[in-house]
Amino acid sequence: MASDVIEDIRTRPSDPDLEDGKVAHIIRKSDQMRGYVMGEEITALCGERFVPTRDPYQYPVCEGCRQALTLLNGGD
């Protein structure tokens, strides 16, 4: 079964002024509206469950999500 995935491979170096441990998770496209607009809890590709509340472009990409996306795309 194919799944729509929001893919943004841009990365940003870690910023010392950021909150410790905060990362940007990769989510399925079908979950985007539920999470950001409806405020519902969603599951990232890495399995983390959260309600998105921050701008994901301010944080480094979650390594677990990046690896899961690679596997979904048929990478090694």
TIGU-406029 format. One record per atom (N, C-alpha, C): residue number from 1; residue in one letter; atom name; x, y, z. Coordinates in pm, 1 decimal, always signed. Layout:
<r NUM "A" "CA" <X Y Z>>
...
END
This chain:
<r 1 "M" "N" <+84.4 -117.6 +0.0>>
<r 1 "M" "CA" <+0.0 +0.0 +0.0>>
<r 1 "M" "C" <+88.7 +123.5 +0.0>>
<r 2 "A" "N" <+68.5 +209.6 -96.9>>
<r 2 "A" "CA" <+148.0 +331.4 -108.0>>
<r 2 "A" "C" <+96.0 +435.4 -9.3>>
<r 3 "S" "N" <+184.7 +517.7 +38.6>>
<r 3 "S" "CA" <+147.6 +620.5 +135.2>>
<r 3 "S" "C" <+205.0 +753.2 +90.0>>
<r 4 "D" "N" <+123.3 +858.8 +93.4>>
<r 4 "D" "CA" <+173.3 +992.0 +61.2>>
<r 4 "D" "C" <+258.6 +1040.6 +177.0>>
<r 5 "V" "N" <+375.2 +1093.0 +144.9>>
<r 5 "V" "CA" <+467.3 +1141.0 +247.1>>
<r 5 "V" "C" <+512.1 +1280.5 +209.5>>
<r 6 "I" "N" <+513.0 +1367.6 +307.8>>
<r 6 "I" "CA" <+568.1 +1500.2 +286.2>>
<r 6 "I" "C" <+719.1 +1485.4 +296.2>>
<r 7 "E" "N" <+786.6 +1514.4 +186.9>>
<r 7 "E" "CA" <+931.1 +1496.2 +185.9>>
<r 7 "E" "C" <+999.0 +1631.0 +173.6>>
<r 8 "D" "N" <+1080.4 +1661.6 +268.9>>
<r 8 "D" "CA" <+1158.3 +1783.9 +267.5>>
<r 8 "D" "C" <+1297.2 +1745.5 +313.8>>
<r 9 "I" "N" <+1388.2 +1730.2 +219.0>>
<r 9 "I" "CA" <+1519.8 +1678.4 +253.2>>
<r 9 "I" "C" <+1617.6 +1787.7 +295.8>>
<r 10 "R" "N" <+1568.8 +1911.5 +303.3>>
<r 10 "R" "CA" <+1656.0 +2017.7 +352.2>>
<r 10 "R" "C" <+1687.8 +1992.8 +498.8>>
<r 11 "T" "N" <+1808.2 +2018.1 +535.7>>
<r 11 "T" "CA" <+1846.7 +2005.2 +676.0>>
<r 11 "T" "C" <+1910.0 +2135.6 +721.1>>
<r 12 "R" "N" <+1905.6 +2155.2 +849.7>>
<r 12 "R" "CA" <+1966.8 +2274.2 +907.2>>
<r 12 "R" "C" <+2060.1 +2229.4 +1018.3>>
<r 13 "P" "N" <+2172.5 +2294.8 +1031.1>>
<r 13 "P" "CA" <+2261.0 +2259.1 +1142.3>>
<r 13 "P" "C" <+2193.3 +2289.8 +1275.0>>
<r 14 "S" "N" <+2230.2 +2216.7 +1374.6>>
<r 14 "S" "CA" <+2173.4 +2238.7 +1506.9>>
<r 14 "S" "C" <+2211.1 +2378.6 +1556.4>>
<r 15 "D" "N" <+2115.5 +2445.6 +1614.2>>
<r 15 "D" "CA" <+2133.7 +2581.6 +1663.6>>
<r 15 "D" "C" <+2139.0 +2576.8 +1816.0>>
<r 16 "P" "N" <+2245.7 +2625.6 +1877.6>>
<r 16 "P" "CA" <+2256.7 +2618.9 +2023.3>>
<r 16 "P" "C" <+2145.2 +2694.0 +2095.9>>
<r 17 "D" "N" <+2077.2 +2787.9 +2028.4>>
<r 17 "D" "CA" <+1969.3 +2862.4 +2091.3>>
<r 17 "D" "C" <+1836.3 +2786.8 +2091.6>>
<r 18 "L" "N" <+1830.8 +2673.4 +2020.8>>
<r 18 "L" "CA" <+1708.0 +2594.1 +2016.1>>
<r 18 "L" "C" <+1688.4 +2517.8 +2146.1>>
<r 19 "E" "N" <+1563.0 +2481.4 +2172.2>>
<r 19 "E" "CA" <+1533.8 +2399.4 +2289.1>>
<r 19 "E" "C" <+1601.9 +2263.6 +2272.4>>
<r 20 "D" "N" <+1658.9 +2211.5 +2379.1>>
<r 20 "D" "CA" <+1727.7 +2083.0 +2374.0>>
<r 20 "D" "C" <+1633.1 +1972.0 +2331.9>>
<r 21 "G" "N" <+1680.6 +1886.9 +2241.0>>
<r 21 "G" "CA" <+1605.3 +1769.8 +2202.2>>
<r 21 "G" "C" <+1493.1 +1793.1 +2103.3>>
<r 22 "K" "N" <+1469.4 +1914.1 +2060.5>>
<r 22 "K" "CA" <+1361.0 +1941.8 +1966.7>>
<r 22 "K" "C" <+1408.0 +1911.5 +1825.3>>
<r 23 "V" "N" <+1327.6 +1836.1 +1752.6>>
<r 23 "V" "CA" <+1357.0 +1802.6 +1614.0>>
<r 23 "V" "C" <+1230.2 +1816.5 +1531.6>>
<r 24 "A" "N" <+1245.9 +1827.1 +1400.6>>
<r 24 "A" "CA" <+1132.6 +1831.6 +1308.0>>
<r 24 "A" "C" <+1106.4 +1689.8 +1260.0>>
<r 25 "H" "N" <+985.7 +1640.9 +1283.6>>
<r 25 "H" "CA" <+948.8 +1507.0 +1240.0>>
<r 25 "H" "C" <+888.4 +1512.3 +1100.3>>
<r 26 "I" "N" <+901.4 +1402.6 +1027.7>>
<r 26 "I" "CA" <+840.6 +1389.3 +895.4>>
<r 26 "I" "C" <+708.4 +1317.8 +913.7>>
<r 27 "I" "N" <+602.2 +1374.5 +855.2>>
<r 27 "I" "CA" <+468.7 +1317.2 +870.9>>
<r 27 "I" "C" <+410.2 +1280.1 +735.2>>
<r 28 "R" "N" <+308.0 +1195.6 +738.3>>
<r 28 "R" "CA" <+237.2 +1159.8 +615.5>>
<r 28 "R" "C" <+151.8 +1278.1 +571.1>>
<r 29 "K" "N" <+142.3 +1294.9 +441.4>>
<r 29 "K" "CA" <+65.1 +1404.8 +385.7>>
<r 29 "K" "C" <-79.9 +1399.7 +433.7>>
<r 30 "S" "N" <-133.9 +1279.3 +446.8>>
<r 30 "S" "CA" <-273.0 +1264.9 +490.4>>
<r 30 "S" "C" <-294.3 +1311.8 +634.7>>
<r 31 "D" "N" <-187.0 +1318.7 +714.2>>
<r 31 "D" "CA" <-196.5 +1362.9 +853.3>>
<r 31 "D" "C" <-174.4 +1513.2 +870.0>>
<r 32 "Q" "N" <-126.9 +1577.2 +766.5>>
<r 32 "Q" "CA" <-89.7 +1718.1 +777.2>>
<r 32 "Q" "C" <-207.1 +1805.3 +822.3>>
<r 33 "M" "N" <-319.8 +1793.4 +756.8>>
<r 33 "M" "CA" <-435.9 +1876.4 +790.3>>
<r 33 "M" "C" <-484.2 +1847.0 +931.9>>
<r 34 "R" "N" <-494.1 +1719.0 +966.6>>
<r 34 "R" "CA" <-542.0 +1682.4 +1100.2>>
<r 34 "R" "C" <-451.3 +1739.8 +1208.0>>
<r 35 "G" "N" <-322.3 +1737.7 +1184.8>>
<r 35 "G" "CA" <-228.7 +1784.0 +1285.7>>
<r 35 "G" "C" <-221.4 +1934.5 +1299.3>>
<r 36 "Y" "N" <-195.3 +2001.2 +1188.4>>
<r 36 "Y" "CA" <-172.7 +2145.3 +1194.0>>
<r 36 "Y" "C" <-299.9 +2227.5 +1205.6>>
<r 37 "V" "N" <-406.1 +2186.2 +1138.7>>
<r 37 "V" "CA" <-528.1 +2266.6 +1138.6>>
<r 37 "V" "C" <-625.3 +2223.1 +1248.2>>
<r 38 "M" "N" <-646.6 +2093.1 +1259.6>>
<r 38 "M" "CA" <-744.3 +2041.6 +1355.2>>
<r 38 "M" "C" <-685.4 +2024.7 +1495.4>>
<r 39 "G" "N" <-551.1 +2026.1 +1506.5>>
<r 39 "G" "CA" <-487.5 +2012.6 +1636.9>>
<r 39 "G" "C" <-490.7 +1871.9 +1692.9>>
<r 40 "E" "N" <-505.4 +1772.5 +1605.6>>
<r 40 "E" "CA" <-509.7 +1633.1 +1650.1>>
<r 40 "E" "C" <-369.5 +1575.3 +1661.9>>
<r 41 "E" "N" <-354.8 +1478.2 +1748.7>>
<r 41 "E" "CA" <-228.1 +1407.8 +1763.7>>
<r 41 "E" "C" <-204.2 +1321.8 +1640.5>>
<r 42 "I" "N" <-81.7 +1326.4 +1588.1>>
<r 42 "I" "CA" <-46.1 +1247.4 +1471.2>>
<r 42 "I" "C" <+78.5 +1166.3 +1501.1>>
<r 43 "T" "N" <+110.6 +1073.1 +1412.4>>
<r 43 "T" "CA" <+227.8 +988.0 +1430.1>>
<r 43 "T" "C" <+328.2 +1017.4 +1320.2>>
<r 44 "A" "N" <+451.2 +1047.8 +1359.5>>
<r 44 "A" "CA" <+559.1 +1072.8 +1263.6>>
<r 44 "A" "C" <+608.7 +939.5 +1209.0>>
<r 45 "L" "N" <+688.9 +944.4 +1104.7>>
<r 45 "L" "CA" <+741.8 +822.3 +1045.3>>
<r 45 "L" "C" <+826.3 +741.1 +1142.8>>
<r 46 "C" "N" <+885.3 +806.3 +1240.6>>
<r 46 "C" "CA" <+968.0 +736.5 +1339.1>>
<r 46 "C" "C" <+885.4 +670.6 +1449.4>>
<r 47 "G" "N" <+755.0 +700.3 +1452.5>>
<r 47 "G" "CA" <+668.0 +644.4 +1554.8>>
<r 47 "G" "C" <+632.8 +740.8 +1666.1>>
<r 48 "E" "N" <+697.6 +853.1 +1671.1>>
<r 48 "E" "CA" <+669.0 +955.5 +1773.3>>
<r 48 "E" "C" <+528.2 +1010.1 +1753.2>>
<r 49 "R" "N" <+449.4 +1017.1 +1859.9>>
<r 49 "R" "CA" <+314.2 +1073.5 +1853.5>>
<r 49 "R" "C" <+319.0 +1212.6 +1915.4>>
<r 50 "F" "N" <+260.8 +1311.5 +1843.9>>
<r 50 "F" "CA" <+266.4 +1448.9 +1892.3>>
<r 50 "F" "C" <+159.9 +1533.6 +1824.0>>
<r 51 "V" "N" <+132.8 +1649.5 +1881.9>>
<r 51 "V" "CA" <+46.4 +1750.1 +1819.7>>
<r 51 "V" "C" <+139.8 +1859.6 +1769.3>>
<r 52 "P" "N" <+146.6 +1879.8 +1637.8>>
<r 52 "P" "CA" <+239.3 +1980.7 +1585.7>>
<r 52 "P" "C" <+197.4 +2122.4 +1626.6>>
<r 53 "T" "N" <+292.4 +2195.5 +1681.6>>
<r 53 "T" "CA" <+264.5 +2331.6 +1727.3>>
<r 53 "T" "C" <+372.6 +2431.2 +1688.0>>
<r 54 "R" "N" <+483.2 +2383.6 +1636.5>>
<r 54 "R" "CA" <+594.6 +2473.7 +1605.8>>
<r 54 "R" "C" <+629.3 +2468.0 +1457.6>>
<r 55 "D" "N" <+700.3 +2567.6 +1409.9>>
<r 55 "D" "CA" <+747.8 +2571.3 +1272.1>>
<r 55 "D" "C" <+859.2 +2467.7 +1256.3>>
<r 56 "P" "N" <+836.9 +2362.4 +1176.4>>
<r 56 "P" "CA" <+936.3 +2256.1 +1164.8>>
<r 56 "P" "C" <+1066.0 +2300.6 +1097.5>>
<r 57 "Y" "N" <+1063.4 +2411.3 +1026.2>>
<r 57 "Y" "CA" <+1184.3 +2457.4 +957.7>>
<r 57 "Y" "C" <+1286.1 +2519.6 +1053.2>>
<r 58 "Q" "N" <+1251.2 +2533.0 +1180.4>>
<r 58 "Q" "CA" <+1343.9 +2588.7 +1279.2>>
<r 58 "Q" "C" <+1427.0 +2480.9 +1348.2>>
<r 59 "Y" "N" <+1401.0 +2353.8 +1317.1>>
<r 59 "Y" "CA" <+1464.7 +2243.8 +1389.4>>
<r 59 "Y" "C" <+1532.3 +2147.5 +1293.4>>
<r 60 "P" "N" <+1633.8 +2077.9 +1340.2>>
<r 60 "P" "CA" <+1696.6 +1975.4 +1256.4>>
<r 60 "P" "C" <+1599.0 +1858.4 +1237.7>>
<r 61 "V" "N" <+1610.7 +1788.4 +1124.8>>
<r 61 "V" "CA" <+1521.2 +1677.0 +1093.9>>
<r 61 "V" "C" <+1552.9 +1557.1 +1183.0>>
<r 62 "C" "N" <+1447.6 +1493.2 +1234.0>>
<r 62 "C" "CA" <+1460.6 +1374.6 +1317.6>>
<r 62 "C" "C" <+1531.3 +1263.2 +1239.2>>
<r 63 "E" "N" <+1634.7 +1207.5 +1295.7>>
<r 63 "E" "CA" <+1711.4 +1103.2 +1227.3>>
<r 63 "E" "C" <+1627.8 +977.1 +1206.4>>
<r 64 "G" "N" <+1542.9 +942.5 +1301.7>>
<r 64 "G" "CA" <+1456.2 +825.2 +1287.3>>
<r 64 "G" "C" <+1359.0 +842.0 +1171.9>>
<r 65 "C" "N" <+1302.9 +961.0 +1156.5>>
<r 65 "C" "CA" <+1211.8 +989.4 +1044.9>>
<r 65 "C" "C" <+1287.1 +982.9 +912.4>>
<r 66 "R" "N" <+1407.5 +1036.6 +910.7>>
<r 66 "R" "CA" <+1488.7 +1036.1 +788.0>>
<r 66 "R" "C" <+1516.5 +892.4 +745.4>>
<r 67 "Q" "N" <+1551.9 +806.8 +840.1>>
<r 67 "Q" "CA" <+1579.3 +666.2 +808.4>>
<r 67 "Q" "C" <+1453.1 +593.9 +760.9>>
<r 68 "A" "N" <+1339.1 +621.2 +824.8>>
<r 68 "A" "CA" <+1213.7 +559.5 +783.7>>
<r 68 "A" "C" <+1175.9 +603.2 +642.5>>
<r 69 "L" "N" <+1197.6 +729.1 +609.8>>
<r 69 "L" "CA" <+1166.2 +778.6 +476.8>>
<r 69 "L" "C" <+1254.9 +710.8 +371.9>>
<r 70 "T" "N" <+1381.7 +691.2 +404.7>>
<r 70 "T" "CA" <+1472.5 +621.4 +315.2>>
<r 70 "T" "C" <+1423.9 +480.3 +286.9>>
<r 71 "L" "N" <+1378.7 +411.0 +392.0>>
<r 71 "L" "CA" <+1326.0 +274.8 +374.8>>
<r 71 "L" "C" <+1199.0 +274.3 +291.2>>
<r 72 "L" "N" <+1109.6 +370.7 +314.4>>
<r 72 "L" "CA" <+985.4 +379.2 +237.2>>
<r 72 "L" "C" <+1012.0 +406.0 +89.0>>
<r 73 "N" "N" <+1117.0 +480.3 +62.5>>
<r 73 "N" "CA" <+1151.8 +513.6 -76.3>>
<r 73 "N" "C" <+1237.3 +405.9 -141.3>>
<r 74 "G" "N" <+1259.6 +294.9 -71.0>>
<r 74 "G" "CA" <+1336.2 +184.2 -128.2>>
<r 74 "G" "C" <+1485.4 +200.7 -121.0>>
<r 75 "G" "N" <+1534.0 +290.1 -36.7>>
<r 75 "G" "CA" <+1677.2 +311.3 -22.7>>
<r 75 "G" "C" <+1740.8 +209.2 +69.2>>
<r 76 "D" "N" <+1870.8 +215.3 +77.6>>
<r 76 "D" "CA" <+1945.2 +120.6 +163.0>>
<r 76 "D" "C" <+1955.9 +171.2 +304.2>>
END
